[in-house]
Amino acid sequence: MHGGACLQDGRSKFPYTTQTSGGLSVRRKVMSNALHNPEATSTTIRIYTGTSYFSKLLLKSDILVDKTLFIKEFLERRDEVSLITRPRRWGKSLNMDMLRCFLSIEVDAQGKPLPQEKSLNRKLFTGGEIALDLGDTKLLKPLKISNYPAAIKRQGQYPVISLSFKDVRGSTYQQVEDAVKARIADLYQGYRYLKRYMKDDGPDLLGDSDKQKLQRYFNGEFTKGDTTSSLYFLSKLLKEHFGKPVYILIDEYDTPINHAYVKCKGQLNQDFEDVLRLFRELLGSTLKDNPYVEQSLITGILRIAKADLFSSLNNVCEYTLLDEEYTTCYGFTQEEVNGLFNQVPTATHPKVIRKWYNGYKFGKEILYNPWSIMCCLSRNGKLDHYWMDSGGTQLIDSVLLSDELQQDLQSLVSGQNISSRIKKQISFADIHTHVGLYSLLLFSGYLSPERSWGPEGRKKYELAIPNDEVRQIYEDRLLEWVSRQLKIDPHVCGNFMRLLSAGQVEAFAEKLQKLLAHVSSFHQTGPKNAEVFYNGFMLGLWGILLEDYDVQGDREHGMGRPDVVLIPRVHHGDQAMIIEYKVGQQASELSSLAVQGLAQIADREYSASLKVHSRVKRVLHICIAFCGKKVAVQYEHVTL
């Protein structure tokens, strides 16, 4: 539900500039090559990112990925309550507001429906000229949904209650309850025309107690009981006022709960239980057997199990990223991204952008992260960690740094896949188990399901890191884990690794020995744990060199698989490095192990595969042998 642009071949044919205007609205001037064409003209394309408001996107941006067929699918399914879960920044809030704009009855100050010719929302979908600020106008084109008469017939015909919990956060229960009350008070202000029913001389719709209750909502001075019944009460009023059933839209229902769990440091204490109870009662009152509601839609990152949030409801239809329903409604398909590439040129080749931002295999589609694509294309194709930097990783960080999961996480960082069962409903108690963790990582967007096998209910999934942007998150956390074991700042690790990059192997070996003296005694818990530590230790360190080298682990080279191969990037000289490391049982055998490892690099001709890289002229062979906190290093320089 966003937009972006790039030429098909990824190379900009026109010079242009990027400016920031109004915070998130980016104006890019795209010019024909004036040096070769004196009569060339220029156009300015606006790319608006970061908004959750559908009308703002249409009116302020010249770029749109049309996701309006989501509306058609939602209406045709006719589920009483739909729960759609997707990762953060994948268009949940934007789709929710689009649905609100489509269904909502537009009214005047007295709550009377506006005639169709005065409807702004209708033009958003069927097209037409809309007045903007300062006397400007914008001509909108019809969107895909306008081609479906049965759907467009329902545009603007229903009262809608739309409530988002994305900003509801607190460290205590009381802070969360106060924030929820504030959101509900704001919600009621959008229906000020209902105040007429509080007056003694107004329409005879409410009894005295309900008039007092409505007054409390408008005053913002209501009880906890008023809080949990607020949406049910409002749906009743709107049904009576318009004579039509209500649609209820609840966005990011799980954000306050996830945040409370993090703030409680993973302890299921009374404050956290009270937060769960508040949302259990609110959702139950709103959605269970509500005679005033036509359909309800809830969105979140995942369905929280064993919290009983939906225990009283037997009408919830859940759609996760593992299901085929709604697959193309969230995220961008390759066809959609190609359309963006055709609209605004960018300096970065599409293949590179694809490697950074796609790779999510949801349903039967391979999808791009929409937030990162839009940020990338609005900044002339600059590759950056847009999604990672948009926040919300606290819950993930709490488990990525655990010692018990390092072996699998190291496999992922090395480019290997792992397999696990997946739970569509995750309890907080499950998060520190393998199945719970990988389910959380999958539904949060940190893993992609490559394939599945087995019967329903007991399926296993092959999981992989989807792209380079997400890989950086794992590499950063791995380096942080290594730094914790070494009890040093990650910056010190960077200086240490640059000794190797500069070819100062002996200085590197001396520093490595000093660093290992501070390591927790992993080797004392057995050979397997020692190997996990050394592997993670080295993987974390190699990640520091990613700016200068293409770091490849556990891949075919020559007649085997060296532990690490570092191929210099274009700007970083002509010397590659091949590293093999060994784990010994006794310190006395380290020197001979290092010699053997160095011979292995030569005997298996690991360097042969580097000849395809014309810029590589030299190779540094290194073997590092570990035993406990002792290390031996052997190396040699080879010319290709």
C-alpha positions in Angstrom: 0.0 0.0 0.0 2.9 2.2 -0.7 4.9 3.1 -3.8 8.5 3.6 -5.1 10.4 3.6 -8.3 13.4 2.4 -10.3 14.2 1.6 -14.0 14.0 -2.0 -15.1 17.8 -2.3 -15.5 18.4 -0.4 -12.2 20.7 2.3 -13.7 19.5 5.8 -13.6 19.3 7.4 -17.1 18.6 10.8 -15.7 20.3 13.0 -13.0 18.1 14.1 -10.2 18.1 15.4 -6.7 16.3 14.3 -3.6 14.9 16.7 -1.1 12.9 16.3 2.1 9.6 18.2 2.3 7.2 18.0 5.1 9.0 15.2 7.0 8.1 12.1 5.1 7.1 13.5 1.7 10.1 13.3 -0.6 10.1 15.2 -3.8 12.4 13.8 -6.5 13.2 15.7 -9.7 13.6 13.3 -12.6 15.1 15.0 -15.7 15.9 13.9 -19.2 19.6 14.1 -20.0 19.8 17.8 -20.8 23.4 17.7 -21.8 22.4 15.6 -24.9 18.9 17.0 -25.3 18.6 20.8 -24.9 14.8 20.6 -25.1 14.5 18.1 -22.3 11.8 18.6 -19.6 11.7 17.6 -16.0 9.0 16.4 -13.7 8.8 16.2 -9.9 7.6 12.9 -8.3 6.5 12.9 -4.7 7.0 9.8 -2.7 5.1 9.8 0.6 6.2 7.3 3.2 5.4 6.5 6.8 1.7 7.3 6.9 -1.1 5.0 8.1 -3.8 7.2 6.5 -5.0 6.1 3.1 -6.3 9.5 2.0 -3.0 11.2 2.8 -1.1 8.6 0.7 -3.3 9.1 -2.3 -3.3 12.9 -2.0 0.3 13.5 -1.1 2.1 10.8 -3.1 2.4 10.3 -6.9 3.3 6.6 -6.2 0.8 3.9 -5.2 0.8 0.2 -5.0 -3.0 -0.6 -5.4 -4.0 -3.0 -2.7 -7.8 -2.3 -2.8 -8.7 -5.8 -3.8 -8.1 -6.6 -0.1 -11.5 -4.9 0.5 -13.1 -7.3 -2.0 -11.6 -10.3 -0.4 -12.6 -9.2 3.1 -16.2 -8.5 2.1 -16.6 -11.7 0.2 -15.3 -13.9 3.1 -17.9 -12.5 5.4 -16.2 -13.8 8.5 -17.8 -12.5 11.7 -14.3 -11.8 13.2 -11.1 -11.9 11.1 -7.7 -11.9 12.7 -4.9 -11.1 10.3 -1.3 -11.3 11.5 1.7 -9.9 9.7 5.1 -8.4 10.7 5.4 -4.8 11.7 5.6 -2.2 8.9 3.9 -4.6 6.4 0.8 -2.4 5.7 -1.6 -3.6 8.3 -2.6 -0.1 9.5 -2.8 1.3 6.0 -5.0 -1.5 4.8 -7.2 -1.0 7.9 -7.6 2.7 7.2 -8.3 2.0 3.6 -11.1 -0.3 4.6 -12.4 2.3 7.0 -12.5 4.9 4.2 -14.2 2.5 1.9 -17.0 1.5 4.2 -17.6 4.6 6.3 -20.7 6.7 6.0 -19.6 10.3 5.6 -21.7 12.7 7.7 -22.2 16.4 8.4 -22.0 17.9 11.9 -25.4 16.6 12.8 -24.6 13.1 11.8 -26.6 13.1 8.6 -25.1 11.2 5.7 -23.7 13.4 2.9 -25.0 13.0 -0.6 -22.7 10.9 -2.9 -21.6 13.8 -5.0 -20.1 15.4 -1.9 -18.3 12.3 -0.7 -14.5 12.6 -0.6 -14.0 8.9 0.2 -15.8 7.7 -2.9 -13.5 9.7 -5.1 -10.5 8.0 -3.5 -11.7 4.7 -5.0 -13.6 5.6 -8.1 -11.5 8.6 -9.2 -12.2 12.2 -9.6 -10.8 15.7 -8.9 -10.2 16.6 -5.3 -9.4 20.1 -3.9 -6.2 20.4 -2.0 -4.7 23.1 0.2 -4.0 26.6 -1.3 -6.4 26.1 -4.1 -4.6 23.2 -5.7 -6.5 20.2 -7.0 -5.5 16.6 -7.8 -7.1 14.2 -10.3 -7.3 10.7 -8.9 -7.5 7.6 -11.1 -10.0 4.8 -10.4 -8.5 2.0 -8.3 -8.9 -1.7 -8.9 -11.9 -2.1 -6.5 -13.9 0.2 -8.8 -14.1 -2.6 -11.3 -16.2 -4.8 -9.0 -19.9 -3.5 -8.8 -20.9 -5.7 -6.0 -18.1 -4.3 -3.8 -18.4 -0.7 -4.9 -22.1 -0.8 -4.1 -21.2 -1.0 -0.5 -18.8 1.9 -0.5 -19.8 4.6 2.1 -22.8 2.6 3.4 -21.9 1.6 6.9 -21.0 3.1 10.3 -17.4 2.1 11.2 -15.6 2.0 14.5 -11.8 2.0 14.0 -9.4 1.9 16.9 -5.6 1.4 16.9 -3.6 0.3 19.9 -0.2 0.9 18.2 0.7 3.7 20.6 -0.7 2.2 23.7 2.3 1.3 25.9 3.2 1.3 29.5 5.5 -0.1 32.1 2.7 -0.7 34.6 -0.9 -1.9 34.3 -2.2 1.5 35.3 -0.2 3.2 32.5 -1.7 0.8 30.0 -5.2 1.3 31.3 -4.9 5.1 31.2 -3.5 4.9 27.6 -6.4 2.7 26.5 -8.9 5.1 28.1 -7.3 8.0 26.3 -7.7 6.2 23.0 -11.3 5.4 23.7 -12.0 9.0 24.7 -10.5 10.2 21.4 -12.5 7.7 19.5 -15.8 9.0 20.9 -14.8 12.6 19.9 -15.2 11.5 16.3 -18.9 10.9 16.9 -19.8 14.2 18.6 -23.1 14.2 16.8 -24.2 11.5 19.2 -24.3 14.1 22.0 -27.8 15.0 20.9 -29.0 11.8 22.6 -27.8 13.0 26.0 -30.1 16.1 26.0 -33.4 16.0 27.8 -35.1 17.5 24.8 -33.2 15.3 22.3 -34.4 12.1 20.5 -35.7 9.5 22.8 -33.0 6.8 22.2 -31.3 6.4 25.6 -32.4 5.9 29.2 -31.0 8.0 31.9 -28.2 5.6 32.9 -27.0 5.3 29.2 -27.1 9.1 28.9 -24.9 9.4 31.9 -22.6 6.7 30.5 -22.3 8.5 27.2 -21.5 11.7 29.0 -18.7 10.0 30.8 -17.2 8.8 27.5 -17.2 12.3 26.1 -15.8 13.8 29.4 -13.1 11.1 29.4 -14.0 10.2 33.0 -15.1 6.6 32.9 -14.6 3.5 34.9 -12.8 0.3 34.0 -16.2 -1.3 33.3 -17.0 1.6 30.9 -13.6 0.9 29.2 -14.3 -2.8 28.5 -17.9 -2.1 27.3 -17.0 1.0 25.3 -16.9 -0.5 21.8 -20.1 -2.6 22.4 -21.9 0.5 23.6 -20.7 2.6 20.7 -21.7 0.0 18.2 -25.2 -0.1 19.7 -25.5 3.7 19.4 -24.3 3.8 15.8 -26.6 0.9 14.8 -29.6 2.8 16.3 -28.5 6.1 14.7 -28.0 4.9 11.2 -30.2 1.9 11.1 -27.4 -0.2 9.6 -25.0 -2.7 11.1 -21.5 -1.6 12.2 -18.0 -2.7 11.1 -15.4 -2.8 13.9 -11.7 -2.5 13.0 -9.1 -3.0 15.8 -5.5 -2.5 14.7 -2.4 -3.8 16.5 -4.2 -5.4 19.3 -1.1 -7.1 20.6 1.3 -4.1 20.8 0.4 -3.1 24.4 0.6 -6.8 25.5 4.0 -7.4 23.9 5.4 -4.1 25.2 4.1 -4.9 28.7 5.8 -8.3 28.6 9.1 -6.7 27.7 8.8 -4.1 30.4 8.0 -6.9 32.9 11.3 -8.5 31.8 9.6 -11.7 30.8 8.0 -12.2 34.2 4.3 -13.0 34.2 3.6 -10.8 37.2 0.3 -9.3 38.4 0.7 -6.1 36.3 1.1 -8.2 33.2 -1.9 -10.5 34.1 -4.0 -7.4 34.7 -3.1 -6.1 31.2 -4.2 -9.4 29.7 -7.4 -9.3 31.6 -8.2 -5.8 30.4 -7.8 -6.8 26.7 -9.6 -10.1 27.3 -12.6 -8.3 28.7 -12.6 -5.5 26.1 -12.3 -7.9 23.1 -14.9 -10.3 24.6 -17.4 -7.6 25.2 -16.9 -6.1 21.8 -16.9 -9.2 19.6 -18.9 -12.0 21.3 -22.4 -12.3 20.0 -22.6 -8.5 19.3 -26.0 -8.1 17.4 -25.0 -4.6 16.2 -22.0 -5.7 14.2 -21.8 -6.9 10.6 -18.0 -7.9 10.5 -15.0 -7.2 12.6 -11.3 -7.1 11.7 -8.4 -7.4 14.1 -4.7 -7.1 13.2 -1.5 -7.9 15.0 1.9 -9.5 14.7 0.8 -12.9 16.1 -2.0 -14.6 18.0 -1.1 -14.9 21.7 -1.9 -18.3 23.0 -2.8 -19.2 26.6 -3.8 -15.6 27.3 -7.5 -16.4 26.7 -7.9 -13.2 24.7 -10.2 -14.9 22.3 -11.3 -17.8 24.5 -14.9 -16.7 24.7 -15.1 -16.2 21.0 -16.0 -19.1 18.7 -16.2 -17.0 15.5 -12.6 -15.9 15.0 -11.0 -16.8 11.6 -7.3 -16.4 11.7 -5.1 -15.7 8.7 -1.3 -15.9 9.2 1.5 -15.5 6.7 1.5 -19.3 6.3 -2.1 -19.2 4.8 -2.9 -18.5 1.2 -5.7 -16.1 2.0 -4.8 -12.4 1.9 -1.2 -13.3 0.8 -0.8 -10.5 -1.8 -2.6 -7.9 0.3 0.5 -7.3 2.5 4.0 -6.8 1.1 4.9 -6.2 -2.5 5.0 -8.8 -5.2 7.8 -8.8 -7.9 5.3 -7.5 -10.4 4.4 -4.6 -8.2 8.0 -3.8 -7.5 8.8 -3.9 -11.2 6.0 -1.4 -11.7 7.7 0.9 -9.1 11.0 0.5 -10.8 9.4 1.7 -14.1 8.1 4.9 -12.5 11.1 6.5 -10.8 14.7 5.7 -11.7 17.2 4.8 -9.0 20.9 4.4 -9.0 20.8 0.9 -7.5 20.4 -2.2 -9.7 17.1 -4.1 -9.1 19.0 -7.3 -8.4 20.8 -5.7 -5.5 17.5 -4.2 -4.1 15.9 -7.7 -4.5 18.8 -9.3 -2.5 18.3 -6.8 0.2 14.5 -6.6 0.6 12.6 -9.6 -0.8 12.9 -13.3 0.0 9.7 -13.7 2.0 7.9 -16.8 0.9 4.4 -16.2 2.2 1.6 -18.5 0.9 2.6 -19.1 -2.7 4.2 -15.7 -3.2 7.7 -14.3 -2.8 7.2 -10.8 -1.3 9.2 -7.7 -0.6 9.2 -5.9 2.7 7.1 -2.8 1.7 8.5 -0.4 4.3 12.1 -1.0 3.2 11.3 -0.8 -0.5 9.5 2.5 -0.2 12.3 4.0 2.0 14.9 2.7 -0.4 13.3 4.0 -3.5 12.4 7.4 -2.0 16.2 7.9 -1.3 17.5 7.2 -4.8 17.9 3.5 -4.2 20.1 3.9 -1.1 20.4 0.5 0.7 20.0 0.8 4.4 18.4 -1.1 7.3 15.1 0.8 7.2 13.0 -2.0 8.7 15.5 -2.9 11.4 15.8 0.8 12.4 12.0 1.3 12.6 12.0 -0.2 16.1 10.1 -3.0 17.8 13.0 -5.5 18.3 13.0 -5.7 22.1 11.1 -9.0 22.3 13.3 -10.5 19.6 16.5 -9.3 21.2 15.6 -11.0 24.5 15.9 -14.4 22.9 18.5 -13.9 20.1 21.2 -13.4 22.8 20.6 -16.7 24.7 23.4 -19.2 24.8 21.1 -22.2 24.2 20.1 -21.1 20.7 23.5 -20.1 19.3 24.1 -23.2 17.3 21.0 -22.8 15.1 21.4 -19.0 14.9 25.0 -19.5 13.7 23.8 -21.9 11.0 21.4 -19.2 9.8 24.1 -16.5 9.7 26.2 -19.0 7.7 23.5 -19.1 5.1 22.1 -22.5 6.1 18.5 -23.3 6.6 17.1 -24.8 9.8 13.9 -26.9 10.3 11.3 -26.6 13.0 7.7 -27.0 13.8 5.8 -23.8 13.9 3.0 -22.8 16.3 0.5 -20.3 14.9 -0.5 -19.5 18.4 2.4 -18.6 20.7 2.3 -18.3 24.5 4.8 -16.2 26.3 6.0 -19.3 28.1 6.9 -20.8 24.7 9.2 -18.0 23.6 12.3 -19.5 25.1 11.7 -22.9 23.5 13.0 -23.7 20.1 9.6 -24.0 18.5 8.3 -20.9 20.2 11.3 -18.9 19.3 11.2 -19.8 15.6 7.5 -19.3 15.5 8.0 -15.8 16.9 10.9 -15.0 14.5 8.8 -16.3 11.5 5.6 -14.3 12.3 7.7 -11.2 13.2 9.4 -11.2 9.8 12.9 -12.4 10.8 12.6 -15.7 9.1 11.0 -17.0 5.9 9.3 -20.4 5.4 11.1 -21.9 2.5 9.1 -25.1 2.3 7.0 -27.4 4.6 6.2 -31.1 4.9 4.2 -33.4 7.1 0.5 -33.6 8.1 -1.5 -30.6 9.2 -1.0 -29.8 12.8 2.4 -31.3 12.9 4.1 -29.7 9.8 7.7 -28.9 9.9 9.1 -25.9 8.1 12.5 -25.2 6.5 13.4 -21.7 7.7 15.9 -19.2 6.3 16.9 -15.6 6.8 15.0 -13.8 4.0 17.4 -11.2 2.8 20.5 -9.1 3.5 18.7 -6.5 5.6 17.4 -9.0 8.1 20.8 -10.9 8.0 22.4 -7.8 9.5 20.1 -8.1 12.6 21.4 -11.6 13.2 25.0 -10.6 12.6 24.7 -7.6 15.0 23.2 -9.8 17.7 25.9 -12.5 17.2 28.6 -9.9 17.5 26.9 -8.6 20.7 26.8 -12.2 22.0 30.5 -12.6 21.2 31.3 -9.2 22.9 29.5 -10.3 26.0 31.5 -13.5 26.2 34.7 -11.5 25.7 33.6 -8.8 28.1 34.7 -6.1 25.7 33.0 -3.4 23.7 32.1 -4.4 20.1 34.3 -1.5 18.9 37.3 -3.3 20.3 36.4 -6.3 18.2 36.4 -4.0 15.1 39.9 -2.8 15.7 41.1 -6.3 16.4 39.6 -7.7 13.1 41.1 -4.9 11.0 44.6 -6.2 12.0 43.7 -9.3 9.9 42.3 -7.2 7.1 45.6 -5.3 7.0 47.6 -8.5 6.8 49.0 -8.2 10.3 48.4 -11.9 11.1 50.9 -12.1 14.0 49.5 -9.1 15.7 46.1 -10.5 15.2 47.1 -13.9 16.8 48.6 -12.1 19.8 45.5 -10.0 20.3 43.3 -13.1 19.8 45.1 -14.9 22.6 44.6 -12.0 25.0 40.9 -11.8 24.1 40.3 -15.5 24.7 41.6 -15.1 28.3 38.4 -13.2 29.1 36.0 -15.7 27.6 33.4 -17.6 29.7 34.5 -21.2 30.1 32.4 -22.7 27.4 35.0 -25.4 26.7 34.5 -26.8 30.2 31.0 -27.8 29.4 32.1 -30.3 26.7 33.5 -30.4 23.2 30.1 -29.6 21.5 29.6 -26.4 23.5 33.2 -25.4 22.9 32.7 -25.8 19.2 29.5 -23.7 19.3 31.3 -21.0 21.1 34.3 -20.9 18.8 32.1 -21.0 15.7 29.9 -18.1 17.0 33.0 -16.3 18.1 34.5 -16.3 14.6 31.2 -15.7 12.8 30.6 -12.6 15.0 34.1 -11.3 14.2 33.9 -11.9 10.5 30.7 -9.9 10.4 32.7 -6.8 11.2 34.5 -7.0 7.8 31.3 -7.1 5.7 31.8 -3.5 4.4 35.1 -4.6 2.9 34.6 -8.2 2.1 32.0 -10.6 0.8 32.1 -13.1 3.7 31.2 -16.7 2.7 30.9 -19.5 5.2 30.4 -23.2 4.6 30.3 -23.0 0.8 31.9 -25.2 -1.9 35.4 -24.0 -2.9 37.8 -26.2 -4.8 37.4 -29.7 -3.4 35.8 -28.9 -0.1 34.1 -26.4 2.2 36.5 -24.0 4.0 35.2 -22.5 7.2 35.3 -18.9 5.9 36.3 -17.2 2.6 36.6 -13.4 2.5 36.5 -11.9 -1.0 37.5 -8.2 -1.2 34.9 -5.8 -2.5 35.7 -3.6 -5.5 37.0 -0.8 -3.3 39.2 -3.0 -1.0 42.2 -4.2 -2.9 43.1 -7.5 -4.5 43.8 -9.9 -1.5 41.2 -12.5 -0.5 41.4 -14.6 2.7 40.6 -18.3 3.3 40.3 -19.3 7.0 40.1 -22.8 8.4 39.8 -23.4 12.2 40.3 -26.4 14.3 39.3 -27.4 17.8 41.8 -29.5 19.8 41.5 -31.6 22.9 44.9 -30.6 24.3 46.9 -27.3 24.1 50.0 -29.2 23.3 48.6 -30.3 19.9 47.5 -26.8 18.7 50.6 -26.0 16.7 50.4 -29.3 14.7 46.6 -28.8 14.2 47.3 -25.3 12.8 49.9 -26.7 10.4 47.5 -29.5 9.3 44.7 -27.0 8.7 47.0 -24.8 6.6 48.0 -27.8 4.5 44.3 -28.7 4.1 43.6 -25.3 2.5 46.3 -26.0 -0.1 45.6 -29.7 -0.7 41.9 -29.2 -1.3 42.6 -26.2 -3.6 40.2 -23.9 -1.9 41.8 -20.9 -3.7 41.0 -22.3 -7.2 37.4 -20.9 -7.1 38.7 -17.4 -6.5 40.2 -17.2 -10.0 36.7 -16.2 -11.3 37.1 -12.9 -9.5 39.5 -11.0 -11.7 40.3 -8.4 -9.1 41.7 -11.1 -6.7 45.4 -11.5 -7.3 46.6 -12.7 -3.9 45.2 -15.0 -1.2 46.0 -15.1 2.5 45.7 -18.7 3.9 45.1 -18.9 7.6 44.4 -21.7 10.1 43.4 -20.9 13.6 43.5 -23.8 16.2 41.6 -23.5 19.5 41.8 -25.4 22.8 40.1 -23.8 25.8 41.6 -20.4 26.1 44.7 -21.2 24.0 45.1 -20.5 20.3 47.7 -21.2 17.6 47.8 -19.5 14.2 49.6 -20.5 11.0 49.4 -18.6 7.7 50.9 -18.2 4.3 50.6 -15.8 1.3 49.7 -17.2 -2.1 49.7 -15.5 -5.5 47.0 -16.6 -8.0 
